[in-house]
Amino acid sequence: MDPSPDIRPSRRDLLRSGAVLGAAAGLTGAVAAPAAAEPAIAEPRRGPDEKSMTNVPFEGFDQVRVGLIGVGNRGGDQDRRFAAVATVTAVCDIRPERVERTIGRIMQQGFQDTPPVGYSDGEEDFLNLVRRDDIDLVYIATPWEWHHPMAKAAMEHGKHVAVELPIAPYLDQIWDLVRTSERTRKHCMLLENVNYFRPEMAMFSMARQGLFGDLQHASGGYVHDLRWPYLFGGAYFPEHWRRRWQTRMNASHYPTHGLGPVAATLDINRGDRFDELISVASLPKALALFRSEDPRVGSDHSSWDDRPYISGDRHTCFITTANGRFIRVEHDVNSPHPYSRETTLTGTRGSIELDNGRLYLESLGHQNHTWRTGAEYNTILRQHDHWLWPTLEGLADQYGGHGGGDFISIWRLVQLMRLGMTPDIDVYDSAAWCSVIPLSHESLKTGRMRPVKVPDFTRGHWKAARPTFDRPKPEDPWLERR
């Protein structure tokens, strides 16, 4: 199911997961990298020490203690949000100056008296962080090839894990994180911030109230011109890491910003599940053209050492569900295009298009085939706000991040841990959403589109309804103190 070994990242790009994890103190037995398999055809059976993580709550914490791994372009903007709602006890990055900057920023906020301990002694120093006994949650914001070994090591050492997107790019690694979570009884969660954006949460609430009728289909994805400064302009570190994924897999590399919110709204893994996926892709032309024409990309630029770009500029995936719905997933980070998540939802009573800011709902008396836009659209969404937003709007404005959604997502995760509740986004949601990456590659691997089966990561537990973003506002002493 996964790409052949010759297009896997190199040793520098991809840590030898098994060897490094085996070197970590406290692991039981040798840990080997999972073998390539075809889980979409034959899903692994649960071992005797693996039990479902559905409906498993956090233990409950007086104060959540967090270790941060990766404080660069993304993680370096999340540090102050974690410090505002939790205690940051350790920080890791391969650049010492980034570690020191993060520690300084956290202490300037004045929420904790003891500075975090820093780790920056090479690529494997994160292992010293996860060994600590004063961490409850490990946050990972590193290049994608590191997500699997870091998340696995954290769970093996008794920590819950929140991972930036994706939890892993390969299907064998995704399965390994699911099974490690089931064995260690620690949660491994995708920190999908867009699920907590205000319009997406209102859409979810409106669907739960039946305003769309019976839900039929949806779309979502990630269309964002990243050529400069992200893929070629040095905004990431190492500069080449995300660009070179375009040489490894012909895949929808980053689908979950749009997919996550509509998947949650469609009850995926809570009464429905992804069943089959088919992918189509355009030719890979935009990156090589940009490299050859843009004067900012000189002859000594690292991109000239890249292998050929093989990932199509635009990817479109169609996912059908067990209950007969479908989702269209878009991905394009190479082409000139204004930013869009292309989020839509349609049911028997109407539709909404978040990017276009318009909706049409017969359930609200809409007639004459005219979209409701502008002030009317905004009023309707505010009338159906999720309780998180009016409760935390001031703090979301203060700590920001994509209009406050970043803060809301972190605050909510920490709240769930403090109160001993189950996560909104669990390891099975994370696995299903991220499986689009390797499955889109698999669908295209023969050079023609073909359907592939989506694994049931819950192994049968998807059929039962269970709560997620629809839970009512709980009693929370933290909120009372504010």
C-alpha positions, -999 to 999 in steps of 0.1 A, spaced: 0 0 0 29 24 7 54 38 -18 83 16 -27 114 21 -4 133 41 -30 110 71 -26 109 70 12 128 98 28 165 94 34 182 89 68 185 126 71 149 132 62 134 102 80 146 90 114 150 52 116 119 48 137 125 14 150 162 19 159 156 52 177 126 40 196 145 9 207 172 32 220 147 50 242 149 40 278 119 22 292 106 5 261 97 -32 263 117 -52 238 131 -42 205 109 -19 184 111 -24 147 97 -2 119 64 -17 108 65 -37 77 48 -25 45 14 -41 42 -19 -38 24 -43 -28 52 -69 -15 28 -73 -51 17 -64 -70 50 -67 -49 81 -46 -61 111 -64 -79 139 -62 -65 174 -35 -81 195 -43 -94 230 -29 -62 245 -48 -38 222 -82 -25 231 -104 1 215 -98 38 224 -134 48 216 -151 64 246 -119 63 267 -116 95 287 -85 113 298 -74 106 333 -82 141 346 -55 166 355 -53 195 380 -29 212 356 -19 199 322 19 197 317 31 200 281 63 193 262 67 210 229 87 194 200 93 216 171 90 254 176 97 266 140 72 281 116 41 264 132 51 253 166 69 286 173 35 304 170 17 279 193 40 282 223 23 312 239 -12 296 235 -1 264 253 15 285 280 -17 305 285 -38 274 294 -12 248 306 23 245 321 51 241 295 78 220 312 100 212 282 108 225 247 127 207 219 140 219 185 171 211 166 180 248 166 191 260 200 182 296 193 146 286 187 145 268 220 159 298 238 134 321 221 105 299 230 115 297 267 119 334 268 85 340 253 68 316 277 84 332 307 75 367 296 38 358 298 41 353 335 19 323 339 46 300 353 75 305 377 98 278 365 112 280 329 108 250 306 139 227 301 154 230 267 165 201 244 184 209 212 213 184 211 207 169 177 179 151 159 173 125 186 172 148 217 134 146 216 138 112 232 151 129 263 121 150 264 96 122 262 114 103 290 106 130 315 80 123 342 66 158 344 48 158 310 12 148 304 9 159 267 35 161 240 28 185 211 46 178 178 51 203 151 80 190 130 84 179 94 60 152 85 86 124 84 92 128 122 55 127 133 53 89 135 86 82 155 80 111 178 43 103 185 51 66 190 79 74 214 57 98 234 30 72 238 55 45 247 66 67 275 31 73 289 23 106 273 -8 117 253 1 132 219 -13 161 199 2 162 164 1 188 137 -10 176 103 -7 147 95 -2 122 123 18 102 96 21 102 58 22 64 52 -5 38 59 17 14 78 28 43 101 -8 54 106 -18 19 116 11 17 140 0 48 158 -35 34 161 -22 2 176 3 19 199 -25 41 212 -47 10 218 -18 -8 236 -5 21 257 -40 35 264 -27 70 255 -45 93 231 -29 103 198 -48 132 183 -46 153 152 -46 190 163 -69 200 134 -74 237 142 -100 243 114 -125 220 131 -126 248 158 -129 278 134 -161 297 141 -179 291 107 -170 254 107 -183 250 143 -216 269 134 -220 246 103 -216 216 126 -242 229 151 -266 237 123 -263 202 109 -269 188 144 -301 208 146 -313 193 114 -313 225 93 -297 207 63 -321 178 65 -305 144 57 -269 151 49 -260 140 14 -225 152 3 -198 176 12 -164 189 0 -133 203 16 -96 204 12 -66 228 9 -59 250 -20 -31 274 -11 -3 287 -32 28 278 -11 55 283 -38 68 315 -21 79 317 7 70 282 19 83 258 -8 111 278 -22 116 309 1 129 294 33 99 299 55 102 263 66 132 246 83 149 227 68 141 248 38 134 219 15 114 195 37 79 201 25 89 207 -11 106 174 -14 75 155 -4 64 164 -39 92 141 -52 81 111 -30 44 106 -35 18 116 -61 -7 123 -34 -31 147 -17 -5 156 9 -24 179 32 -62 174 30 -75 176 65 -81 214 69 -112 210 48 -119 173 53 -118 173 91 -148 196 96 -171 180 71 -161 144 82 -171 153 117 -203 168 105 -211 136 86 -206 115 117 -175 97 103 -165 70 128 -197 78 148 -224 60 127 -208 62 93 -173 57 79 -151 62 48 -156 32 25 -138 38 -8 -115 65 -23 -107 74 -59 -81 100 -68 -73 120 -100 -45 144 -104 -32 169 -130 4 168 -143 32 181 -121 43 213 -139 40 243 -116 70 238 -93 96 231 -120 82 261 -139 84 284 -109 120 272 -101 131 280 -136 114 314 -140 114 331 -106 145 353 -101 145 347 -64 154 310 -70 191 312 -80 214 286 -95 227 276 -60 192 270 -46 186 237 -29 157 229 -52 180 221 -81 191 191 -61 155 178 -59 145 147 -77 118 152 -103 85 164 -89 60 136 -93 30 149 -74 3 164 -96 -4 201 -91 -41 196 -84 -55 165 -67 -91 157 -64 -103 127 -43 -138 113 -41 -146 94 -9 -178 74 -6 -191 64 28 -208 33 41 -241 51 44 -241 62 7 -227 98 11 -197 112 -6 -170 138 0 -149 156 -26 -114 165 -13 -92 191 -31 -55 197 -27 -33 222 -46 -3 240 -31 16 245 -64 -6 266 -86 -13 303 -86 -46 304 -66 -61 324 -38 -65 305 -5 -95 282 -3 -106 252 18 -136 247 -6 -158 237 23 -194 229 13 -222 208 29 -255 198 12 -285 180 26 -321 174 16 -331 209 30 -303 230 17 -266 239 13 -238 260 27 -205 272 11 -182 286 37 -155 300 14 -181 318 -7 -200 330 24 -234 319 13 -262 294 23 -296 284 12 -319 265 36 -355 256 30 -356 248 67 -352 286 74 -378 296 48 -353 303 20 -370 303 -14 -366 318 -49 -333 300 -55 -312 330 -42 -282 325 -19 -283 342 15 -250 362 17 -235 392 36 -252 404 68 -280 378 65 -255 349 62 -234 362 91 -264 366 113 -276 331 107 -242 317 116 -240 338 148 -274 325 158 -260 290 156 -226 296 173 -210 267 191 -208 275 228 -170 276 226 -170 308 207 -191 332 227 -175 317 259 -139 323 247 -142 351 222 -122 376 242 -93 351 248 -94 340 211 -90 376 201 -61 380 225 -42 349 216 -53 346 180 -40 322 154 -62 320 123 -88 343 137 -86 327 171 -93 291 160 -57 280 170 -63 292 206 -98 276 208 -84 242 196 -56 242 222 -79 255 250 -105 228 243 -79 200 242 -65 211 276 -100 214 290 -109 179 279 -77 166 297 -84 186 328 -120 175 331 -114 138 323 -135 138 291 -129 120 258 -112 139 230 -132 156 203 -108 142 177 -95 108 186 -69 85 170 -95 69 147 -106 103 133 -70 112 129 -61 80 111 -91 81 88 -86 118 78 -48 113 72 -52 80 53 -63 101 23 -26 109 18 -13 73 12 -46 62 -3 -47 89 -29 -11 78 -39 -23 42 -41 -53 52 -63 -29 69 -87 0 45 -84 -7 26 -116 -10 58 -136 -48 56 -138 -74 63 -113 -88 33 -95 -109 29 -63 -92 17 -32 -108 6 1 -104 28 31 -94 8 62 -118 7 91 -93 19 118 -120 15 145 -123 -22 136 -161 -22 139 -166 5 165 -177 31 139 -213 19 139 -222 33 173 -229 70 177 -208 88 203 -202 124 212 -177 148 196 -182 185 191 -219 182 200 -214 179 238 -229 207 259 -208 232 278 -195 214 309 -190 229 343 -154 241 344 -137 258 374 -112 273 350 -140 293 333 -154 304 366 -120 318 377 -118 338 345 
